[in-house]
Amino acid sequence: MNSDPSAVWLTAEWAVEGKPPGSVEDYQILKHSKGPLLHEDFTQIIARFSTGTPELLPQVTIAWVGDKANTRLILAIHRWTGYDGRGRRIATSRYFSVLYHWAAEYHLSYEALFHALDGSAPPSDDLVEFAVQPHLATVGDTIRATAMGTAALLLTGRHVCVLEGGALSMDDRLRFLDAVAAFLPYGMRTRLTASTWSSSASTDKIRLSFASHPGSDKVIPIVWGEPVSPSYLPEHAQTYLDLLTHHPDPAELIVRLAMERDPLTFKPEGCAGAVEVLENICVSTGRGYGEYAVRLHKVERTLTRYADAAGNGWLSEMNTAVGQLIDLKWSAEDFFDAERRRYRKLIRDRRLLASRPPEGMRADVYAVLLTVGYGQALGPEDVEEILTDVPEPSLELIAALSSMEPAVVRSLPRLLSKEAMEGAFAFMQTGTLAEVAAEEGQATWLMALACNELVARGSGGRQDPCIAEALNAHDYLIDVIRELHPPESAHHRFTGHRVMLQAAYGDALDGDELKEIFSRVLVPGAGPLIAAASSLYGSGAGRVLLDAAFHQVEKTPLPAGVLDAVKGDLLKPELAGAPPKLPWPSALHRGIRRFLRRGRRPARSSRSGDGKSSWMSPAMVYTLRAIAISIVVFVIALGVGYLIAQAL
Amino acid sequence: MSDEGSGRDHTDIAMWGAPGSGKTTLLAALSIALSRRPQQDWRIVGGDAPSTDFLIQNTLALSGVGEFPEATKDRNRYRWTLLGPPAGKNGRRRGKPAQVTATRININLMDPPGGSFGDSHHLSTADKSELISSLEKSKGIIFLFDPIREFEKGDAFNYLFAPLSQLASQMLASSDKYPDGKLPHHLAICITKFDELRVLQTASELTLLTTDPDDVHQFPRVPQDDAAQLLQELCSISATGNADIMLNTLTHFFHEDRIKYYVTSSIGFYLDPMRKVFDMADPVNLVPHAPLSSPSAAEPMPSRIRGQVHPINVVEPVLWLGQQVLNEHANGSPAG
């Protein structure tokens, strides 16, 4: 008798299957208890959960029988006992049946039941009375990952067999089965069958078993000690595994799962229920790891609320949900892939991207939905998927798609008419418009549409600072304007830039604005832009241009003396002539000379001709001077061009 | 159906017999029997991992350790392929040697616990249905008759009648596919445990024993033509006297010209390793094996195979069934 005060006393029905020694008959039920379970009940249990012809014993099989309040857990212990009439070993199986609600109440592990029942000798007819320690499985670090993966695999509804576990002891294998069960809600034990070994022919009868081979293609094989392949995990199972593996305290999780005693099956609804149970545990437990589950719930709840409101036209509800959606500020990097797939599925199932929220918030809603469901950037396949789901996208949706993936605009012409395209451009963010226009390889007419839309946004006194920012980010669309107008239409390029600058800055530029523009003009083809900007500033533009040019020079890490000299050259071009002597250290001078010698042109001798002079290289001085003079001449030429344009 | 050369389809051969009649042991001996054939013309390979495992484990257990397979607890399915000599001529075609294609007999075989054929075994309804279905789909049946069991218990008929009635009901009652009212299967009736002294002595007393002149070991055999006579004689000493009903039932339900009788032994007779010739005075190859902790006299002991395993008529029924199905396939004539 067990005198441990922490043990609980329970009873079990039982049956013994085997052969009398010396028998030539098949296996049969030799005796059984006289309780609610009858001979035919045990016959059925044995037939349903057979693990096949035994190879190595002892082994343990776990099964179940009954429904609702009559559900019982079955523990079968198989051992060799004696020989039959043909001299073959007899595999005797003792089946024990314990009411599920007792096992659940005391959170009994299979291992605890095994140790409690293995030594018990069935009385003649009565139930077996046994003492058992009410404790849960303890899962060691070495098997935790495999156990969690296997638990998630079982939620696919398919059977799982563990290969290459033959070297483990029966106790170790039973411990693993317990660990897997511990990472499932306790209620799933009402339908869990597991065995420490089953023949390949029987893996289709036992949901989880150690075996030599999977009996059929329906059984998922996993190799002992190796991680579970994600390819076997559908979305809900992957979510379950994510939740398990991100939990910082597996022991606490096991306790919480053991408290989930409501029966659950391994059918799809039961597996979905298991995921929900785990999510609820994570939410209610809070703490750091709960953030994911909290987010999962919150996002799904908000999406569902929005879907319900949009579907029923409940404007007030929709407004609330939209507000909550826009408040979803979590960065997309934090989303797990499986999590995002769930959101995306919900968005697709409820056709949220096809919904039409109130106009004022439409763009924001689409932007949030796309971010939540697809992440920060869309891929071509995502766009394809969305446009398949929503064959007639709203203009705002197109704009939102384009904002996330400017390349999307390329595919729009085959979806939309030119008029509709214009409409779609009206909903694009200003930065997106500039991006679309500047996109490499963009169609000319799309460039023109984007430029027109930019100009339209800033015209009529609606000065838009975003336009200036977008233009600056894309070199004031110098390449785009050049692409739109042929070389012989220089005045059109000039006009194009001018109206664009007016849209961005208004009819007159101040010094800072002009400086900002000129900071981008030291590139080929910038002439029309310089002219346009100068025309909006008036006299003194040349000085700003020189300042801008000098600002570029300033960014170059040159010695202060050199910078001063160049500044003088830029601002006083008439002083060009013999460069002043500069008090540079000879070491620095030598450095510059070495630099010049490495250039394409052969280095000239120094002014003193001795090669040891502290004077600056004439080549450098003349080069800098030539740049300054070129810029001044260029500005003068542009001024002339401007006067001509004014005259036109 | 078997598909010569392609190996795509499978000849379904079912096994039928009472518990302990030696179904699994016969399968385990198949590989050894093929290896011992002087012609070395056929070999067997597994079609899937469990089937290959079975071949490896049980062949090694029988031949190496001298152990029988464990008693079957659940129905097992095996897929094997028998690879034999090419069926046609291997001449030259347009100056090039023709490609040699081995004859393939693919076997899908279900090995259930013997009790499944009776009423007492705890097979689920689905499993019983699958068992009958496997018999229905099969083209050939190996029926094992255990004369020792029949002498002691006389219950072979019990394990024949119920499944045969169900099979006939499914195949013959609701279809005019078989207008002659007979089941289309080829039936190899194997009288097992020829190595048992009582069976050997009965055959000897009936002067049915002969030897194969090509057999260097001079093992006794019962010629195929005389096997039916031995069976009838063994049936006459059935414990219940029902064995003759069993024989009549078989010939009523199956075409007589599709039945063949074989006197078989999966382990064969004992062969003195020094003399290497069968000795009628010391024929028994299966002996009790007392474990180290000596049990009481009343307690059953494990059996052990004394010497080498020399299966008798194990390959022949399987090859015959396979060949019949191949022939039917080649002639395009469906069974029935």
Interface residues (C-beta under 8 A of the other chain):
Chain A: K19 P21 G22 V24 E25 D26 Y27 Q28 I29 T43 Q44 I46 A47 R48 S50 T51 G52 T53 P54 E55 G82 Y83 D84 G85 R86 G87 R88 R89 I90 A91 S199 S200 A201 S202 S212 H213 G215
Chain B: P19 G20 D48 A49 P50 D53 Q57 F68 P69 E70 A71 T72 K73 D74 R75 N76 R77 P113 G114 G115 S116 S120 H121 H122 L123 S124 D127 R149 E152 K153 L286 P288 H289 E299 P300 M301 P302 S303 R304
